[in-house]
Amino acid sequence: MSSYPNQFQNPPDTRVCDESLWEEFRTRLNRNEARLDELVRQADAYLEGPGFSVTDKTVPPLSGNRHDYVSLSVYDWPNPDTPDGLPWIHRDGVLNPEMRQYDAPRLVNFCRAVGTLTAAARITGERNYAKRAGFLLKRWFLDPETAMTPHLHYAQFVPGVESGSSWGLIDAHYLCRLLESVRSLEFNENWPPAERTAFDGWITQYFLWLIGNPLPVKEEGAPTNHGTWYDVQFVSIALLLGRENLARRQLREKSIPRLSVQLLQDGRQPFELSRTRSLTYSVFNLTAWAWLSLYARKLGVELWTTPSDDDGTLEKAFQLLLPFLTGKEKWIYTQIGPVNRWETERLFALVNRLKPMPELELPPSLSLIPCMVPEEK
């Protein structure tokens, strides 16, 4: 038995991964041996090894500080018409494989590991998974030798530019899932209350950067999925820190007006439709809105059915995408490459929590657990 107090008893429970969700998935997976075995297999794979840290990168950091998170702008490429490749050119939707040398893949793998271990701990009751998740969190955020500095000032940098980019903040959309893991992780030997307090201190410093540095402040004003994911970050951090009124104010003053910027009357998302992966980014943006809508309802704010100035709603946006995501109709806008199946499943799962839709026929997939980052296929 744990000697730590039950940290999940005190209301309000503003998590997407609240106790009712964990009970639901505990019941569901105990009835599906194949999926439970899959979760255990994935979690077991993360029980060994040194863990993850931004200090593991082999490329020199822009600042000279190996604790700084550094990632390459994923759709930017060397200029083929100049000797030094400068200035780099943008090729929307075409991933530059050089990005794998930097910290972004490491961040994804870290969030995937913590999410998987947390889910396995909550569903199986096996404390070794929780202890390992605590170890990984300490290594990424708290240990002096390996901790990341609390900012993304060098995220998605473009060679030839001294700092990162405003759009680099999008790398941290994985942190929104990670925060759900942190809030659902039971205290244990590797993650006692003192470590959670230290983590809250780290995330407070990151939050101050998020709301005060020119790069993320510029991103907040983006009319695309980037602006939406800024709001998800803001609200998820505020809720972790117990600042419900701050989260509620962001939703009312920023998110609700954003609906009129992003949605047409029929639910189309014009800024996402202009992309070379228009269906992918329509799903990605609507996934952010679904996260926000779930948080908002916890706070007594309605987003999903609130009309924009043109009478568009998020619910309309989802219904517009649905026949294309289920293969009943062919997408008419530019889409280079397929939409990842798990991204569609994640959107369906979040929408189903906003309004139960039996017709979605959700598959028995681990990607339905919100804190998890599914394995790449």
N, C-alpha and C positions, 0 to 999 in steps of 0.2 A: 504494500500500500504506500502511496505517496505521502510524504510529510508536509507537502506544500498545500496551501489553500486552493479551493476551486475558484479559479479566476473568472469563470464564465457565469457565475450566478448573479452578478450585479447588473441590473438594468440601467439604461436601455441597451439592448443588443443590436448595434447598428452594423453588424457584419453582413455581407452577402452570404458568407459561409457561417450562418448562425447555427445554434444547436439543433434546430429543427431540420436543417439541411444535413447535418452530420448524422442524425438519427435516420433520416430517409435513406442516405447512401449506405449506412451500416446495414440496414434491413435489406436494401436492394442487392448489395454485393454478397451478403450471406446467403442469398437465394440464387446467386449466379457464380458458381464455383470457378468457371473459366475466367471471368473478369476479376474475381478476388485473387486468383493465382497470378494473373497478369500484374495486378497492383503489387503483390508481394515480390514478384520477380523483379519488377522495376525498382522497388525500394531496396531490396537486398543488394542490387548493383551499386548503390550509393553508400553502403556501410563501410567500405574500405577506401583507402587512398588519402592523399593529403588535403583534399578539399579544393576550394576555389579562391582566388584572390587576384585583384588587379596587378599585384606585384609580380605575378607569374608571366607577364608579357615579356617577349623577347625583343620587341622593337623599342627604340628609345622614345620616351614620352616627350611631348612637345615642350613641357615646362621644365623638364629635367627631374621632376619628382615622380618616381615610379608608383607612388600611391594615387596619383591622379588617374581617373578613368579616361581612356582615350579610345575613340572609334573613328573609322574612316567613313566619309560620306558615301553611302552605299551605291548611289546611282551616278557618281561622278567618276570620270576617266581622264587619263592623260591626253593632252591635245596632240593628235598625230601630225599636226602641221607645224609644230615648233620643236626645236632641238631639245629643249629641256622639259617638254610636255606641258608648259604653262602658257596661259591659264588653263586649268582643267575644264573639261566640258561636261555638261549634264546630259545624261541619256536616261530619261524617265523609265523606270521599270526594269532596267537592265542592270543586274547586280554585278558589282565589281568584286571578283573573288579575293582581291587583296584585303578586303575588309576582315577576312578571317584571321589575319595576323594580329588583330587588335583585340580590345576587351569586350566588344559586343557579343560574340559567340560565348565567351566565358560568362558574361552576365546571364545570358539565356540558360546556359547549362546549370548555373548556380540556382537560379529561380526554379528551374525544373526539378532539381534535386531536393530543394527544401519543400516545394509543394508536394512532391511525391512522398517524401518521408513523413510530412505532416499528415497527409491523407491516410497513409498506411497506419500511422500511430493512432489516429482518431477512429479508424474503422476496425482495426484488429486488436487494439489495446496493447500492442507490443511496445514497451517503453524504449527499447533500443533504437527504434526509429526516431522517437522524439529526442533522445539524447544526441543522436547523430545530426539531426536538424539543428539543434542548439550549437553543436560544435561548428557546423558550417556557417551559421549566422555570425558567430563570434569571429571566425577567421576572416570573413568578408568585411565586417563592419567595426569590430572592436579591438582585436589584437594589435598592439602597436606596430609589430613587424609587418603585418599584412593588410591592415585596414585601409579602406578606400577613403579618400578625402570627400567630405560631404558636398560635392557639386558635380556638375556635368559640363564644366567650362570648355572641355576639349572633346566633347562628343560630336561625332560626324564632322570632323575637320576636313577641309579641302586643302591639299598641298599648295603652298604659296600664300596661305592665309595663316596668321599667327595664332589665332584662337580657333575654337570650335565654331559651330553654327547654331543659330536659334533652333533650327529644325532637329538638331541633335537631341533635344529633350525627348523626342519620341522614343529613343532607346529605353527610357525609363517606364514605358507603359507596362513592361514586365514587373516592375516594382509594385504596381497596383495589386497584382496577384500575390506577390510575395508578402505584402502587408496583411492580406487575408490569412496567409499561413502563420505569420507572426502572431496575429490576434487569436488564432485557433490552437497554437502550440501550447501544450500543457507544460507547466514548470517541471524541471527535472535537474539532475546533477549538473548538466552542461548548460542549462538555461533557467537558473533560479531568478527570483524577482529582481535581484540586483542587476543581472545582465539585461533583463528587459528594460529596466530603468536607464541603463547605459545606452541601450539601443534607442530609446525614446529621446535621449539627449542628442544622439547622432542624427536622427530624423528631424529633430527640431532645427539643427543647424542647416540641414539640407532644405527644409521648408523656408527658412529665412532667405537662403539663396534663391529658391524658386520664386518667391514673391518680390525680391528686391533687385536681382541682377538683370541688366538689360537684355541678356539673351533669352531667358525664360519669359520675361515680361513681354518681349516682342512676340514670342510664341503664343502667349495667351490671346493675342489679338488675331491669330491666324483664322481665316474663315473656313478652314478645312478640318479634317480629322485631327490635325495637330492641336487646334484650339480645343476640341472636345476632349482629347486625352489630357490636355493641361488641366481641365476641370476635374477629370477623374482623379488625377494625381492630387490636386489640391484637396478635394473632398475626402479622399481615402486617408490622406495624412492627417487632416484635421480631425477626422473621426477616431483614428488611432490615438491621437493625443487628447481625446475627450473634449474637443472644441466644436461641439455640435452647432452652436450659434454661428461660428465662423463658416462651417460647411453650408449651413442653411442660407447664409447671406450670399455665398458664392453662387449657389444654385439659383437664387432669385434674381441677383443682380447681373450675373454673367451668363449662366446656362440658358435660362428662359429666353433672354434676348437673342442668344445665339441661334435658336430655332428659326427665327425669321431671316437670318443670314444664310442658313444652310439648306432650308427646305422649300421646294416649290409646292404648289397647291396639291398636286397628285402624289407627293412624297418623294419625287426625284431629288437627288443630291447633286446639284450641277457642278460643284467644285470637285467632287469625286468622279463624276462622269467624264471630266476632261482629262483624266489620267489614262496612261496606256494599259493600266490594270484596273479598269473602271469598276468592274464587279467586285474584285478583291477589295478595293478601297471603299466601296459602298458598304460592304459587309463589315470592314474594319471600323469605319466610322459609326455605323449603327450598333456595333458591339460596344463601343465606348458609351454611346447613349443609353444602351440597356443597363450597363453597370451604373451609370449615373442615376437612371430612373429607379433602380432598386435602392440605392442609397437614399435618394430623395424621398421615396415612400416611407423609409424608416424615420424620416425627419418631418413628415407631414407635408411634403411638397410633391405635387404631381407634375411629371414631365412627359410621360409616355403618351398621354392623350391630350396634352395641352396644345392648342392650335397656334401656329405661327401667324404673322400678319396676313399671309396669303391663305390661311386656313389649312396649311399642311400640318401633319402630325407625324410623330415617329411611328405610330401604329400604321399609318398609311404607307410610310416608307418601307416598313417591313412587309406589308401585304403586297406592295409593288414588286419587291425582290423575290418573294416566295416562289412563284412559278418558275423562275429562272434557276433558283437554288435547288429545286426539286426535279429539274430536268423536264418540266412540262412545256416550257417555252424556250426559245433560243434568244440569247442575249444579243442585242443589236449594236451595242457600243463596243469600242476597242477593248480587248482583253487579251493580252499576250500571256499565254500560259493558263493553266487551270487554277481555280480557287481551291486552296487546301481544304480537304474534307473536314478536318477537325475545327477549322475556323467557322465553317457553316454549323457544325454540331454545337460549338460553343455559343454562337448567336442564338440558335434554336433553344438551347437550355436556358439561357438568360431570359429570353422572351417568354418561355413557358412558365417561368417563375413570376413574371409580371401579369400574365393572363394565361391560365392553363389552356393548352391547345392540343387535345388528344390527336387531332389530325396530323400533327407533326411526326408522329410515330418515331420518337427519339430512340436511337439505337442504344444497346447496352455498352456504352463507351466510357472510358475513364475521362475523356475530354469534357464530359458533362460536369465534372467536379470543378467549380470555379477557380480554386487556388492552384490547380495543376496546369503545367505547361506540357502538352502532349509531346511524345517522342516524335522526331522527324522521321517520316517514312521514305 
